Amino acid sequence: DTEAEGAIQRLFVGKMKSYIKCINVDYESSRVENFYDIQLNVKGCKTLRDSFVNYVDMETLDGENKYHAEGHGLQDAKKGVIFETLPPVLHLQLKRFEYDIEHDAMVKINDRHEFPQDIDLAEVLVHSGDLHGGHYFALIKPEKEDKWFRFDDDRVCPATQREVLDDNFGGTESLENLAAMPLVVRRIISHKQFTNAYMLVYIRNNAIDEFLKPLTEKDIPEHLQRRLDDEIAAQEVRRKERAEALMSFNALVISDEDFKTHDGCDLFSPRSGAGKLFKARRQDGFLTFRQTVAETYGVAEDELRLWTLVKRQNETIRTDIPIPETEWKDNMEHIKDRYGTRSPAAELKFYVEFCERSAKANGRIPWVPSGGQTGYIMIFVKYYDPLVSKLE
């Protein structure tokens, strides 16, 4: 009870009559059957027309092969098939694979076989390769006046008339002609010998306007349109993520709170979800990144400094050095290249140190060296409670 009910029969089913007709007496036996496609011989047929002539060619039953006609005994007869009706959309399967009695195996027939150009083709299914391995792709003209396209797995690209027809006839040049050709041309021709049409689809002329009419929005099912819209939206998200990934990178910032809540011997556990993850834009200055960190932790910019974290050979993570003031005006791309190279992870890791407000109130920033002092030492202390066997 839908518009699609009976579509398969209406589009693709034809009727074929198989018959045996006696030559010398008035007797005929026949039966009519539906068909969805016609299998045509390629071997011994140069063109599609030859294949059709071969298909409807009558076989003579005589001699030891006479036909036993009911009421007439053994009779000479003609055996064959005729088409009573052809469907609006006709599928023709070209018999490119046949049994070779000499080799007791199936072989592929790569003989040249031309199909006509003066009718409108809807689709040509092509097989490239041999019996034991190959690749199928389809050449389709979606609309009456549209161009041809090659549908090859998930790739769709335009196709020329030559690619649709001539390149899929199969066959190759004679050995004499091949010998006179450049090596590159010979290789191309040799490849084309194994690429040939396997299935042809013809549409009846008076049905083309109906079956190849332009697609409208109402022809697309709602669920299919939703799926398409979702895929387009997902592609756009992935595109933005890729673009963002090229412009930024992850920067993980660890604070004392993460150190305090970690009950192991290291500063923190990378697998515990500790710290705060920042998106650092490569072209932003380090001062911009530091301001973002300060706002996140609710302190002033001059009340913190950022130490790089490195993973040592014994798999422990330790502070390395604070970002020196001489590089504060550099961008984050430079900071990552210089201070993140010793970290095997893709992200840049920092430890944030906060200045005690009492020290700042006295006008003394504890990490500003004086008197020509150089070098930095960062010491972390944890208390082990033997009663509960726990680090605090």
C-alpha positions in Angstrom: 0.0 0.0 0.0 2.8 2.4 -0.9 3.9 4.1 -4.1 6.7 1.7 -4.3 4.5 -1.4 -4.4 5.1 -3.4 -7.5 8.1 -1.2 -8.6 10.5 -4.1 -9.1 8.1 -5.9 -11.5 7.1 -2.7 -13.2 10.7 -1.6 -13.8 12.8 -4.7 -14.3 10.6 -7.7 -15.3 10.3 -8.8 -18.9 8.7 -11.9 -20.5 10.6 -14.5 -22.5 9.1 -17.4 -24.4 11.1 -20.6 -24.8 9.7 -22.8 -27.6 10.3 -25.9 -29.7 8.5 -26.0 -33.1 8.4 -29.0 -35.3 9.5 -28.6 -38.9 7.4 -31.2 -40.6 4.3 -31.2 -38.5 2.1 -28.5 -37.0 3.2 -28.8 -33.4 4.8 -26.4 -31.0 5.6 -26.5 -27.3 6.4 -23.4 -25.4 6.4 -21.7 -22.0 6.6 -18.1 -21.0 8.8 -17.0 -18.0 9.6 -13.7 -16.4 13.2 -12.5 -16.4 15.1 -9.8 -14.5 18.2 -9.8 -16.6 19.6 -11.4 -19.8 22.9 -13.2 -19.9 24.6 -12.7 -23.2 27.7 -14.4 -24.7 30.9 -12.3 -25.2 33.0 -15.0 -26.7 32.6 -15.2 -30.4 30.5 -12.0 -30.5 32.1 -8.7 -31.5 29.2 -6.5 -30.6 26.2 -6.4 -28.4 24.0 -6.9 -31.4 25.9 -10.1 -32.2 25.2 -11.3 -28.7 21.5 -10.8 -29.1 21.5 -12.5 -32.5 23.4 -15.4 -30.8 20.9 -15.5 -27.9 17.8 -15.8 -30.1 19.5 -18.0 -32.7 17.4 -21.2 -33.2 19.0 -24.6 -32.6 18.0 -27.5 -34.9 17.0 -30.8 -33.3 17.6 -33.6 -35.7 19.3 -36.9 -36.1 19.9 -38.5 -32.7 18.7 -35.3 -31.1 15.2 -35.3 -32.6 12.4 -33.9 -30.5 9.6 -36.2 -29.2 6.4 -34.4 -30.0 3.3 -35.6 -28.3 1.2 -37.5 -30.7 3.7 -37.2 -33.5 6.7 -39.2 -32.3 10.3 -38.1 -33.0 10.4 -35.0 -35.2 12.9 -32.6 -36.6 12.4 -29.3 -34.7 13.7 -25.8 -34.1 14.4 -24.7 -30.5 14.9 -21.1 -29.4 13.7 -18.2 -27.4 11.9 -15.0 -28.3 11.2 -11.9 -26.2 7.5 -11.2 -25.6 8.1 -8.0 -23.6 11.2 -6.1 -22.6 11.2 -4.1 -19.3 11.6 -0.3 -19.2 14.9 -0.8 -17.5 16.9 -3.7 -19.1 19.8 -5.3 -17.3 22.3 -7.2 -19.6 24.9 -9.4 -18.0 27.9 -10.0 -20.2 29.2 -13.5 -19.8 32.9 -12.5 -19.1 33.4 -15.7 -17.0 33.2 -19.1 -18.6 34.3 -22.7 -17.8 37.4 -23.8 -19.7 37.1 -27.5 -20.3 40.8 -27.8 -21.2 42.0 -26.2 -17.9 39.0 -27.5 -15.9 38.6 -24.0 -14.4 36.7 -20.8 -14.8 38.4 -18.2 -16.9 37.7 -14.6 -17.7 36.9 -13.6 -21.3 38.7 -10.3 -22.1 37.8 -10.3 -25.8 36.8 -6.9 -27.3 33.0 -6.5 -27.2 31.4 -3.3 -28.3 28.1 -2.0 -27.0 26.2 0.6 -29.0 26.4 4.3 -28.4 23.1 5.4 -29.9 21.0 4.5 -26.9 20.9 6.1 -23.5 22.8 4.1 -20.9 21.8 4.5 -17.2 24.6 2.4 -15.7 27.6 0.3 -16.8 29.1 -2.1 -14.1 32.7 -2.8 -14.9 35.1 -5.5 -13.8 38.8 -4.8 -13.8 41.2 -7.8 -13.2 40.9 -11.5 -13.7 38.9 -14.4 -12.4 40.8 -14.6 -9.1 40.9 -11.0 -8.2 39.6 -7.7 -9.5 37.6 -4.6 -8.7 34.1 -3.5 -9.6 33.1 0.1 -10.2 30.0 1.7 -11.8 29.7 4.4 -14.5 26.4 6.2 -14.0 24.6 9.1 -15.7 22.1 10.1 -13.0 19.9 12.3 -15.1 18.9 12.5 -18.8 21.0 15.5 -19.7 23.6 15.0 -16.9 27.2 14.1 -17.2 28.7 10.6 -16.5 30.3 9.8 -13.2 32.5 7.0 -12.0 31.4 5.5 -8.6 34.4 3.7 -7.3 33.8 2.6 -3.6 33.6 5.9 -1.7 35.1 8.0 -4.5 32.9 9.7 -7.1 34.5 11.6 -10.0 33.4 12.8 -13.5 33.9 10.4 -16.5 34.3 11.1 -20.2 32.4 9.5 -22.9 35.5 7.5 -23.9 35.9 6.2 -20.3 32.3 5.1 -20.4 32.3 3.3 -23.7 35.6 2.7 -25.6 37.7 2.0 -22.5 35.3 -0.8 -21.4 35.0 -2.7 -24.6 37.9 -4.9 -23.6 40.4 -6.6 -26.0 43.8 -5.2 -27.0 45.8 -4.3 -30.0 47.5 -6.9 -32.2 51.0 -8.0 -31.2 52.4 -6.3 -34.3 50.8 -2.9 -33.4 51.9 -3.2 -29.8 55.5 -3.8 -30.7 55.7 -0.5 -32.4 54.3 1.5 -29.5 56.2 3.1 -26.6 56.5 1.1 -23.4 54.1 3.4 -21.4 51.4 3.1 -24.0 51.8 -0.7 -24.2 51.3 -0.9 -20.4 48.2 1.2 -20.5 46.7 -0.9 -23.4 47.6 -4.1 -21.6 45.8 -2.8 -18.4 42.7 -1.9 -20.4 42.6 -5.5 -21.8 41.5 -6.6 -18.3 39.0 -3.7 -17.7 35.8 -4.3 -19.5 32.0 -4.0 -19.1 30.4 -6.7 -17.1 26.8 -5.4 -16.7 24.9 -3.0 -19.0 21.7 -1.2 -18.1 19.5 0.3 -20.8 16.5 2.5 -20.3 13.7 2.5 -22.9 13.6 5.8 -24.8 10.0 6.6 -23.9 10.7 6.0 -20.2 13.8 8.2 -19.8 11.9 11.3 -18.9 10.1 9.4 -16.1 13.0 7.4 -14.7 15.7 10.0 -15.1 13.8 13.1 -14.2 15.6 15.6 -11.9 15.5 14.8 -8.2 13.5 17.1 -6.0 13.5 17.6 -2.2 10.2 15.8 -1.8 11.7 12.7 -3.4 14.2 12.4 -0.6 12.8 10.5 2.5 12.9 12.6 5.6 15.1 10.1 7.5 17.6 10.0 4.7 17.7 13.8 4.6 18.2 13.9 8.4 21.1 11.4 8.1 22.7 13.5 5.4 22.3 16.7 7.4 23.9 15.0 10.4 26.8 13.7 8.3 27.4 17.2 6.9 27.3 18.7 10.4 29.7 16.0 11.7 32.1 16.7 8.8 32.0 20.4 9.6 32.8 19.7 13.3 35.7 17.5 12.2 36.9 20.2 9.8 36.9 22.8 12.6 38.6 20.5 15.0 41.3 19.8 12.4 41.7 23.5 11.8 41.8 24.2 15.5 44.4 21.4 16.0 46.7 23.1 13.5 46.3 26.5 15.3 46.5 25.2 18.9 47.7 22.5 21.2 46.8 21.2 24.7 48.6 22.6 27.7 48.1 20.9 31.1 48.7 22.9 34.2 49.3 21.2 37.6 48.9 23.0 40.9 49.6 22.3 44.6 46.1 20.9 44.9 46.9 18.2 42.5 50.1 17.4 44.3 48.3 17.2 47.7 45.5 14.9 46.5 47.9 12.5 44.8 48.8 9.7 47.3 51.8 8.4 45.3 55.5 9.4 45.3 55.2 11.4 42.1 53.8 15.0 41.7 50.6 13.7 40.2 49.2 10.8 38.1 48.7 11.6 34.4 45.9 9.0 34.3 43.9 10.5 37.2 42.6 13.5 35.3 44.5 15.8 37.5 45.2 19.4 36.6 43.5 21.8 34.2 43.6 21.5 30.5 44.0 24.7 28.4 43.9 25.2 24.6 47.0 27.2 23.8 46.9 29.0 20.5 50.2 28.7 18.8 50.5 32.3 17.8 49.3 33.8 21.1 52.0 35.3 23.3 53.1 33.5 26.5 51.8 36.5 28.5 48.3 35.9 27.0 48.4 32.3 28.1 49.7 33.2 31.6 46.8 35.7 31.9 44.3 33.0 31.0 45.9 30.7 33.7 45.7 33.5 36.3 42.1 34.2 35.6 41.3 30.5 35.8 42.9 30.2 39.2 41.6 33.6 40.4 45.0 35.3 41.1 46.8 38.2 39.6 49.3 37.6 36.8 52.3 38.6 39.0 51.3 36.2 41.7 52.2 33.1 39.7 54.9 31.6 37.6 54.9 28.6 35.4 57.4 25.8 35.5 57.8 23.3 32.7 57.3 19.6 33.6 59.4 16.8 32.1 59.1 13.1 32.2 62.4 11.5 33.2 63.9 8.2 32.2 62.6 6.5 35.4 59.1 7.5 34.3 58.7 10.1 37.1 57.5 13.7 36.3 59.4 16.6 37.8 59.6 20.4 37.4 62.3 21.5 35.1 62.7 25.3 34.9 60.3 28.3 35.1 59.7 30.2 31.8 62.3 33.0 32.0 61.2 36.6 31.7 63.3 37.0 28.6 60.9 34.8 26.7 57.5 36.1 28.0 57.0 38.0 24.8 57.5 35.0 22.6 54.5 33.0 21.3 53.4 29.7 22.5 54.7 27.9 19.4 58.2 29.0 20.5 57.6 28.0 24.1 56.4 24.5 23.1 59.3 24.0 20.6 61.8 25.0 23.2 60.4 23.6 26.4 58.1 20.8 25.3 60.6 18.8 23.2 61.7 16.8 26.2 58.2 15.7 26.9 57.1 12.6 24.9 53.4 13.6 25.2 51.8 15.8 22.6 50.7 18.4 25.2 52.9 20.9 27.0 52.8 20.5 30.8 53.3 23.2 33.4 53.4 23.4 37.2 51.9 26.7 38.5 53.6 28.2 41.5 51.7 30.9 43.5 53.4 33.7 45.4 52.3 34.0 49.0 50.3 37.2 49.4 52.1 38.2 52.6 55.4 38.1 50.7 53.9 40.2 48.0 52.5 42.7 50.5 56.0 43.2 51.9 57.1 44.1 48.4 59.2 41.0 48.0 58.6 38.5 45.2 60.4 35.4 46.4 61.3 34.1 42.9 63.0 37.3 41.8 66.8 36.6 42.1 69.0 39.3 43.5 72.7 39.9 43.9 73.5 38.0 40.7 72.1 34.7 41.9 71.2 32.2 39.2 69.7 28.8 39.2 66.4 27.4 40.5 65.6 24.7 43.0 62.0 23.4 43.6 61.5 21.1 46.6 58.3 19.2 47.3 57.7 17.6 50.7 55.2 14.9 51.6 54.4 13.3 55.0 54.2 9.6 55.4 51.8 8.4 58.1 53.0 4.9 59.1 49.8 4.3 61.0 47.7 4.3 57.9 50.5 3.6 55.4 49.7 6.6 53.4 51.4 9.6 51.9 49.8 12.9 52.7 
